[in-house]
Amino acid sequence: MIWVLYSIVGWLLIAIFTIIALIQSRVLIFFYKDQPAEQVFFQIAGTWSKRWGRLMGIDIHVHPDNQKILEAGKSYVLTANHLCFLDFLGFAYGLRIPFRALSKVENRKIPIFGAMIAPAIVTVDRASSQDRMASMQRMRDLITRGMSVLVFPEGTRNKNFAQPLGKKFYDGAFRIAIEAQVPIAPLLILGARKVMPDGTWQFRPGRMDVEVLPTISTLGKTKEDIPALREHVYQIMAQAIYQRDNYFQAED
């Protein structure tokens, strides 16, 4: 029963903080029009994510090498693992570069939350091949403007917590990176399996780590290299998650 009450409080705080962050971000985006909306959004969302974590006893820890790996002023295709809602809080706090995340269109329709994340996402209707193509083009345009893009190459949440990643990666992130000739930056959320256990809406106190692995160059690569690149990134991420996520360490 205590975890039910704890989790209800957690969701209420998320709702309250989301409303506050929404108001703050809209006001600041209006007044600081020379700043990218994405940058303003993540500065605010990251602050409130960290505050939420402290109140809930959930430590969102950012790996110290992240800022060294992700250079200011450069564009990347960030490939991230995806387990649960809390991943977004980790990204908001853990990344210090402006980016947009590819997100299913349903997230944009969530009351309050959808309005808040609008400046920071590219929506895609996964049921529409035309919309998938349009979202890919929007991400190419963002990279051309000097932004980074975040993609979940698994295509959806990994619902099998016994495995570091889903069964396969899709081509989209790697196709975009090769076409734009920008580096791939594998991005890990570690610890979420224990903080928000599989198949539940409830939280637990604990620690989540946000870690960026060394970037992978795409210079000189062509579309024929997509399968090998996709598999290479999959293996790097799967091995790192298995070695560093406390869920798997506890199982050994």
C-alpha positions as CSV (number, residue, x, y, z in Angstrom):
1,M,0.0,0.0,0.0
2,I,2.8,2.4,0.8
3,W,4.2,2.1,-2.8
4,V,0.7,2.9,-4.2
5,L,0.5,6.1,-2.1
6,Y,4.1,7.0,-2.9
7,S,3.4,6.5,-6.7
8,I,0.2,8.6,-6.5
9,V,2.1,11.4,-5.0
10,G,4.8,11.0,-7.7
11,W,2.2,11.3,-10.5
12,L,0.5,14.3,-8.9
13,L,3.9,16.0,-8.6
14,I,4.6,15.3,-12.2
15,A,1.3,16.9,-13.2
16,I,2.0,20.0,-11.0
17,F,5.5,20.4,-12.2
18,T,4.5,19.9,-15.8
19,I,2.0,22.7,-15.6
20,I,4.6,25.0,-14.0
21,A,7.2,24.1,-16.6
22,L,4.7,24.6,-19.4
23,I,3.9,28.1,-18.2
24,Q,7.6,29.0,-17.7
25,S,8.7,27.6,-21.1
26,R,6.0,29.4,-23.0
27,V,6.8,32.7,-21.3
28,L,10.5,32.4,-21.8
29,I,10.2,31.2,-25.4
30,F,8.1,34.3,-26.1
31,F,10.6,36.7,-24.5
32,Y,13.8,35.0,-25.7
33,K,13.0,34.6,-29.3
34,D,16.7,34.5,-30.2
35,Q,17.1,31.2,-28.3
36,P,16.0,27.9,-29.8
37,A,12.7,26.8,-28.3
38,E,14.2,23.4,-27.7
39,Q,17.0,24.8,-25.7
40,V,14.7,26.8,-23.5
41,F,12.4,23.9,-23.0
42,F,15.1,21.5,-21.9
43,Q,16.6,23.9,-19.5
44,I,13.3,24.3,-17.7
45,A,12.2,20.6,-18.0
46,G,15.6,19.4,-16.8
47,T,15.4,21.6,-13.7
48,W,12.0,20.3,-12.8
49,S,12.9,16.7,-13.6
50,K,15.8,16.9,-11.1
51,R,13.6,18.5,-8.4
52,W,11.0,15.8,-8.9
53,G,13.7,13.2,-8.5
54,R,14.9,14.7,-5.3
55,L,11.5,14.8,-3.8
56,M,10.8,11.2,-4.7
57,G,14.2,9.8,-3.7
58,I,15.1,9.1,-7.3
59,D,18.6,10.3,-8.2
60,I,19.0,11.2,-11.8
61,H,22.7,11.0,-12.3
62,V,24.5,12.4,-15.4
63,H,27.7,10.8,-16.4
64,P,30.5,13.3,-16.2
65,D,31.9,12.5,-19.7
66,N,28.6,13.4,-21.4
67,Q,29.5,17.0,-22.1
68,K,33.0,16.0,-23.3
69,I,31.5,13.6,-25.8
70,L,28.7,15.8,-27.1
71,E,30.4,18.9,-28.4
72,A,28.5,22.2,-28.4
73,G,27.6,23.4,-31.9
74,K,27.7,19.9,-33.5
75,S,24.8,17.8,-34.6
76,Y,24.2,14.2,-33.7
77,V,21.8,11.4,-34.2
78,L,21.2,10.2,-30.6
79,T,20.1,6.5,-30.4
80,A,18.5,5.8,-27.1
81,N,17.1,2.7,-25.3
82,H,13.5,3.1,-24.2
83,L,11.9,1.4,-21.2
84,C,9.3,3.7,-19.5
85,F,8.0,7.2,-19.1
86,L,10.9,8.2,-16.8
87,D,13.3,8.0,-19.7
88,F,12.0,11.4,-20.8
89,L,12.8,12.9,-17.4
90,G,16.3,11.5,-17.7
91,F,16.9,13.0,-21.2
92,A,15.5,16.4,-20.2
93,Y,18.0,16.6,-17.3
94,G,20.9,14.6,-18.7
95,L,21.5,16.3,-22.1
96,R,23.0,19.7,-22.5
97,I,22.6,20.2,-26.2
98,P,19.4,21.3,-28.1
99,F,17.7,18.4,-29.7
100,R,14.3,17.1,-30.8
101,A,13.1,13.6,-30.1
102,L,11.0,11.5,-32.5
103,S,7.8,10.7,-30.7
104,K,4.6,8.9,-31.6
105,V,1.8,11.3,-32.4
106,E,-0.3,10.0,-29.4
107,N,2.1,11.7,-27.0
108,R,1.3,15.1,-28.5
109,K,-2.4,14.5,-27.7
110,I,-1.9,14.0,-23.9
111,P,-3.4,16.9,-22.0
112,I,-0.8,19.4,-20.6
113,F,2.1,17.0,-21.2
114,G,1.6,17.1,-25.0
115,A,1.6,20.9,-25.0
116,M,4.7,21.0,-22.9
117,I,6.8,18.7,-25.1
118,A,5.6,20.1,-28.4
119,P,8.7,22.4,-28.8
120,A,11.0,19.4,-28.3
121,I,9.5,16.6,-30.4
122,V,8.9,15.5,-34.0
123,T,5.7,13.6,-34.1
124,V,5.2,10.5,-36.3
125,D,2.0,8.5,-37.0
126,R,3.5,5.0,-37.2
127,A,0.4,3.7,-39.0
128,S,1.0,6.1,-41.9
129,S,3.9,5.5,-44.3
130,Q,3.4,9.0,-45.7
131,D,3.7,10.5,-42.2
132,R,6.8,8.4,-41.4
133,M,8.5,9.8,-44.5
134,A,7.5,13.4,-43.6
135,S,8.9,13.0,-40.1
136,M,12.2,11.7,-41.5
137,Q,12.4,14.8,-43.7
138,R,11.7,17.1,-40.7
139,M,14.6,15.5,-38.8
140,R,16.9,16.0,-41.8
141,D,15.9,19.6,-41.8
142,L,16.7,19.9,-38.1
143,I,20.1,18.5,-38.6
144,T,20.7,21.0,-41.5
145,R,19.8,23.8,-39.0
146,G,22.5,22.5,-36.6
147,M,20.2,20.6,-34.2
148,S,20.5,17.1,-33.0
149,V,17.8,14.5,-33.1
150,L,16.9,11.7,-30.7
151,V,15.5,8.4,-32.0
152,F,14.5,5.2,-30.2
153,P,15.8,2.7,-32.8
154,E,13.8,-0.1,-31.2
155,G,10.7,1.6,-32.4
156,T,8.8,1.3,-29.1
157,R,9.4,0.5,-25.4
158,N,11.4,-2.6,-24.7
159,K,8.8,-4.6,-22.7
160,N,11.1,-7.5,-22.1
161,F,13.1,-6.4,-19.1
162,A,15.1,-9.6,-19.1
163,Q,16.8,-8.4,-22.3
164,P,19.0,-5.2,-22.5
165,L,17.3,-4.2,-25.8
166,G,14.4,-5.2,-28.0
167,K,14.9,-7.8,-30.7
168,K,16.1,-5.5,-33.4
169,F,16.8,-1.9,-34.4
170,Y,15.0,-0.2,-37.3
171,D,16.9,1.6,-40.1
172,G,15.6,5.1,-39.7
173,A,18.1,6.6,-37.3
174,F,21.1,5.1,-39.2
175,R,19.7,6.2,-42.6
176,I,19.4,9.8,-41.4
177,A,22.9,9.8,-39.8
178,I,24.5,8.5,-43.0
179,E,22.6,10.9,-45.3
180,A,23.6,13.8,-43.2
181,Q,27.1,12.5,-42.5
182,V,26.7,13.3,-38.8
183,P,27.9,11.1,-35.9
184,I,25.7,8.6,-34.0
185,A,25.8,9.1,-30.3
186,P,24.4,6.0,-28.4
187,L,22.5,7.2,-25.4
188,L,21.7,5.0,-22.4
189,I,19.2,5.2,-19.6
190,L,20.3,2.9,-16.8
191,G,18.4,1.9,-13.7
192,A,14.9,2.5,-14.9
193,R,14.1,-1.2,-14.6
194,K,14.2,-0.9,-10.8
195,V,12.8,2.7,-10.5
196,M,9.7,1.9,-12.5
197,P,9.3,-1.9,-12.5
198,D,8.0,-3.7,-15.6
199,G,4.3,-3.6,-16.2
200,T,3.4,-1.2,-13.5
201,W,2.6,2.5,-13.1
202,Q,4.3,2.6,-9.7
203,F,7.7,4.1,-8.8
204,R,10.4,3.0,-6.4
205,P,13.3,5.1,-4.9
206,G,16.6,4.5,-6.6
207,R,19.0,5.8,-9.1
208,M,18.8,6.4,-12.9
209,D,22.0,7.1,-14.9
210,V,22.1,9.0,-18.2
211,E,25.2,8.1,-20.1
212,V,26.4,8.9,-23.7
213,L,28.7,6.3,-25.2
214,P,31.6,7.4,-27.5
215,T,30.2,8.6,-30.9
216,I,30.4,6.6,-34.1
217,S,31.4,8.3,-37.3
218,T,29.3,8.0,-40.4
219,L,31.8,9.9,-42.7
220,G,32.1,8.1,-46.0
221,K,29.4,5.6,-45.3
222,T,26.5,5.0,-47.7
223,K,23.1,3.3,-47.5
224,E,24.8,0.0,-48.2
225,D,26.4,0.3,-44.8
226,I,23.2,0.7,-42.9
227,P,22.7,-3.0,-41.9
228,A,26.3,-3.3,-40.5
229,L,26.1,0.1,-38.7
230,R,22.7,-0.8,-37.2
231,E,24.0,-4.1,-35.9
232,H,27.2,-2.5,-34.6
233,V,25.3,0.1,-32.6
234,Y,22.9,-2.5,-31.3
235,Q,25.7,-4.7,-30.0
236,I,27.6,-1.7,-28.3
237,M,24.4,-0.5,-26.6
238,A,23.3,-4.0,-25.5
239,Q,26.7,-4.9,-24.0
240,A,26.9,-1.6,-22.2
241,I,23.4,-1.9,-20.7
242,Y,24.1,-5.5,-19.6
243,Q,27.4,-4.5,-18.0
244,R,26.3,-1.2,-16.3
245,D,22.6,-1.5,-15.5
246,N,22.1,-2.5,-11.8
247,Y,19.2,-4.7,-12.8
248,F,21.5,-7.1,-14.6
249,Q,24.3,-6.7,-12.1
250,A,21.9,-7.9,-9.4
251,E,21.0,-10.9,-11.4
252,D,24.5,-12.1,-11.8
